[in-house]
Amino acid sequence: MIPRTTLEQWAVLDAVITHGSFSLAAEALNKSQSAISYAMKTLQTQLPVDVLEIRGRKAFLTNAGEVLLRRAKRLLEQANNLEDVAKSLAQDWEAQITIAFDVIFPHQQFFQAIEEFEPISNGCQIKIVETTLSATEEALLNGSVDLAITGYVPPSFSGTALMPIDFIALSSPCHTLQQQIEPISEQQLKQHRQIVVGDGGAKRNQDAGWLGAEQRWTVSNFPSSIAMLERGLGFAWMPSHFATQAIKQGRLKRLNLAVGATRTVHCSLVFTNHDCAGPATKKLAEILHRICKQKLQK
């Protein structure tokens, strides 16, 4: 039985092609030239096709060699990634980070942070849990997440500020409230249906913001709230970043309230246990802070 080729042999071939000769490859790999020659001779005898040809003092790939080395490089890259993961795990780099983020937080900044973390994740998996109101607090209290982005920091936790989220009062342009010339009072607002996003917590039913309307319809997410507003079914306070496009397109319009047309919620980043957090979790937190800081400075 002919022995199988090894990744080390393909790594040597890659070095020979990259540097152009056996001697330069030997220098780059810190090996003797005879070791390089032996590796290439052994590789060639184990394959049914020629992969290398020598022209003068230069080494070149054959057509078959180009195809095989291209695939071998992918294997070499995967092997290097495995070694990096092993090193990270040896340094207590976590295998997985679970992060809860309240849906009021801008998705653009959140996923930008995830995207930036990915190349240095070293195989660390990320589990994302979207939450509303007390669901974020519950996730922290029961220890089911490592990090949480929340508009409310529970008393037993410490959070660091990320960014303020402005909520604006909105309705369809054709809603009755938009026909009023004078600023709308709270008493007048109470007479119309309010669309609210319900609490996602399992044990609590936390209220947030103004809930003075005599009639309220509850949805589970902001896209559903926008859809109902566009149909003229009520009014709502919406994170401004969710409504930007709908306002620009004329599908939604800000309400002219006498007071409280805008309210602000300050989102914070909270560790379930900062002292026990691993380096991957802390690195992701660092990226989130930097991205939010850059956004606020624009």
C-alpha positions in Angstrom: 0.0 0.0 0.0 1.4 3.4 -1.0 1.7 5.8 2.0 -0.6 8.8 1.9 0.8 12.2 1.4 1.1 14.5 4.4 0.2 18.1 5.1 3.9 18.7 5.8 4.8 17.6 2.3 2.3 20.0 0.8 3.5 22.8 3.0 7.0 22.1 1.7 5.8 22.2 -1.9 4.0 25.4 -1.3 7.2 26.9 0.1 9.2 25.7 -2.9 6.8 27.4 -5.3 6.4 30.5 -3.3 10.2 31.0 -3.0 11.2 29.5 -6.3 13.9 27.0 -5.3 14.7 24.2 -2.8 17.4 26.3 -1.2 15.2 29.3 -0.5 12.3 27.1 0.7 14.8 25.4 3.1 15.8 28.7 4.4 12.2 29.9 4.9 11.2 26.7 6.7 14.4 26.4 8.7 15.2 23.0 7.2 18.1 21.6 5.4 18.0 21.5 1.6 18.3 17.7 1.6 15.2 17.5 3.8 13.3 19.6 1.2 14.6 17.5 -1.6 13.6 14.3 0.2 10.1 15.6 1.0 9.5 16.5 -2.7 10.9 13.2 -4.0 8.7 11.3 -1.5 5.6 13.4 -2.4 6.1 12.8 -6.1 6.5 9.0 -5.7 3.2 8.9 -3.7 1.2 10.6 -6.5 0.1 9.2 -9.8 0.9 12.5 -11.6 3.9 14.9 -11.7 3.4 18.0 -9.6 6.7 19.7 -10.0 9.2 20.3 -12.7 12.7 21.9 -12.5 13.8 24.4 -15.2 17.4 25.4 -14.6 17.5 26.3 -10.9 13.8 27.2 -10.6 11.0 25.0 -9.6 7.6 25.2 -11.3 4.2 23.5 -10.9 2.8 21.3 -13.6 -0.9 21.8 -14.5 -1.8 18.9 -12.2 0.4 20.4 -9.5 -1.5 23.7 -9.7 -4.8 22.0 -9.2 -3.6 19.8 -6.3 -1.6 22.6 -4.5 -4.7 24.9 -4.7 -6.7 22.3 -2.8 -3.9 21.5 -0.5 -3.6 25.2 0.5 -7.2 25.1 1.7 -6.3 22.0 3.9 -3.2 23.8 5.2 -5.3 26.8 6.1 -7.9 24.7 7.9 -5.1 22.9 9.8 -3.6 26.3 10.8 -7.0 27.4 12.0 -7.3 24.2 14.1 -4.0 25.0 15.7 -5.1 28.6 16.4 -8.3 27.3 18.0 -6.3 24.9 20.1 -4.0 27.7 21.3 -7.0 29.9 22.1 -8.7 27.1 24.1 -5.5 26.6 26.0 -5.6 30.2 26.9 -9.2 29.8 28.1 -10.6 31.4 24.9 -14.2 30.5 25.0 -15.8 27.9 22.6 -19.0 30.0 22.5 -20.3 33.4 23.5 -24.0 33.9 24.1 -25.2 37.5 23.9 -28.6 39.0 24.4 -29.5 42.3 22.8 -32.6 44.3 23.3 -34.3 44.8 20.0 -34.3 48.6 20.5 -30.5 48.5 19.8 -29.5 49.3 16.2 -28.9 46.1 14.3 -26.3 47.9 12.1 -23.9 48.5 14.9 -24.5 45.1 16.5 -23.8 43.1 13.4 -20.8 45.4 12.4 -19.3 44.3 15.7 -20.0 40.6 15.0 -18.5 41.0 11.5 -15.4 42.6 12.9 -15.0 39.9 15.6 -15.4 37.0 13.1 -11.8 37.0 11.6 -10.3 36.8 15.1 -12.9 34.5 16.6 -10.6 31.4 16.3 -13.6 29.1 16.0 -15.6 30.7 18.9 -19.3 30.4 18.1 -21.7 33.2 18.8 -25.3 32.6 19.9 -27.5 35.7 19.6 -30.7 36.1 21.6 -33.0 38.9 20.7 -34.9 40.2 23.7 -37.4 42.8 24.8 -37.7 44.6 28.1 -37.6 42.1 31.1 -36.4 39.2 28.9 -32.9 40.8 28.8 -32.9 41.1 32.6 -34.1 37.5 33.0 -31.2 36.3 30.8 -28.7 38.1 33.0 -30.3 36.9 36.2 -30.4 33.2 35.2 -26.9 33.3 33.7 -28.0 32.1 30.3 -26.0 34.7 28.5 -22.4 36.0 28.8 -23.2 39.6 27.6 -26.3 41.7 27.3 -27.2 44.9 25.6 -30.0 46.4 27.5 -31.9 49.6 28.1 -32.3 48.7 31.7 -29.4 47.6 34.0 -30.7 45.4 36.8 -29.7 46.7 40.3 -27.3 43.8 41.0 -25.3 44.4 37.8 -23.0 47.0 36.5 -23.3 48.3 32.9 -21.2 50.5 30.7 -22.9 53.0 28.3 -23.0 52.2 24.6 -25.4 54.7 23.1 -28.7 56.6 23.6 -31.7 55.4 21.6 -34.2 58.0 20.7 -37.9 57.0 20.6 -40.2 59.2 18.5 -44.0 59.3 18.4 -45.3 58.3 15.0 -48.4 57.4 13.0 -49.5 57.1 9.4 -49.8 60.5 7.6 -53.5 59.8 7.2 -54.2 59.1 10.9 -56.7 61.4 12.5 -54.0 62.8 14.9 -52.1 64.2 11.9 -55.1 66.3 10.9 -54.8 68.4 14.1 -53.2 71.8 13.7 -52.4 72.5 17.4 -49.9 70.4 19.3 -51.5 67.2 20.6 -52.1 67.0 24.4 -51.8 63.8 26.4 -55.6 63.9 27.0 -56.2 63.8 23.3 -53.6 61.1 22.7 -55.4 58.9 25.2 -58.4 58.7 23.0 -56.5 56.9 20.2 -55.1 53.4 20.0 -51.5 52.8 20.9 -49.4 50.1 19.3 -46.9 48.7 21.8 -44.2 46.0 21.6 -44.9 43.4 24.3 -42.5 42.2 27.0 -40.6 39.2 25.9 -39.9 38.0 29.5 -41.4 34.7 30.7 -41.9 35.7 34.3 -42.6 39.4 34.2 -44.7 41.8 32.3 -42.7 45.0 32.3 -44.1 48.2 30.9 -41.9 50.9 29.4 -42.6 54.4 28.2 -46.0 56.2 27.9 -48.9 53.7 28.1 -51.8 56.2 28.7 -54.0 55.2 25.8 -57.4 53.6 26.8 -56.9 51.1 24.0 -53.6 49.3 23.2 -52.7 46.7 20.7 -49.6 44.6 21.5 -47.2 43.2 18.9 -44.0 41.2 19.4 -41.6 43.3 17.3 -41.0 46.7 15.7 -41.5 45.6 12.0 -45.1 44.4 13.0 -45.6 47.7 14.8 -44.5 49.7 11.7 -46.9 47.6 9.5 -49.8 48.4 11.8 -48.9 52.1 11.9 -48.7 52.3 8.1 -52.3 51.0 8.0 -53.5 53.8 10.2 -54.4 51.4 13.1 -52.8 53.5 15.8 -49.8 55.5 17.0 -46.6 54.4 18.7 -43.2 55.4 20.0 -40.5 53.8 17.8 -36.7 53.8 17.9 -35.8 56.5 15.4 -33.4 54.2 13.5 -36.2 51.7 12.8 -38.4 54.4 11.3 -36.0 56.4 9.2 -36.8 54.8 5.9 -40.5 54.8 6.5 -40.4 58.5 7.3 -38.3 59.4 4.3 -40.7 57.5 2.0 -43.7 59.3 3.6 -45.2 56.1 5.0 -44.9 57.4 8.6 -44.9 60.8 10.1 -43.9 62.2 13.4 -46.7 63.3 15.7 -46.8 67.0 16.9 -47.1 66.3 20.6 -47.3 69.1 23.1 -44.9 67.2 25.4 -42.9 63.9 25.1 -42.7 63.7 21.3 -39.2 62.2 21.8 -37.9 60.1 24.7 -34.5 58.6 25.2 -33.4 55.2 26.4 -29.7 54.7 27.2 -28.4 51.3 26.1 -25.6 49.7 28.2 -23.4 46.6 27.8 -23.6 44.3 30.8 -21.5 41.2 31.7 -23.3 38.4 33.5 -20.0 38.0 35.4 -17.2 40.2 34.4 -14.6 38.5 36.6 -15.3 35.1 35.0 -15.7 36.4 31.5 -13.2 34.9 29.0 -10.9 36.8 26.6 -13.3 36.3 23.6 -16.2 37.8 25.5 -14.1 40.8 26.6 -12.8 41.2 23.1 -16.3 41.3 21.6 -17.3 43.8 24.3 -14.4 46.0 23.4 -15.3 46.0 19.7 -18.9 46.9 20.6 -17.8 49.8 22.7 -15.5 51.1 20.0 -18.1 50.9 17.2 -20.7 52.7 19.3 -18.2 55.4 20.3 -17.3 55.9 16.6 -21.0 56.2 15.7 -21.6 58.8 18.4 -18.6 60.9 17.2 -19.9 61.1 13.6 
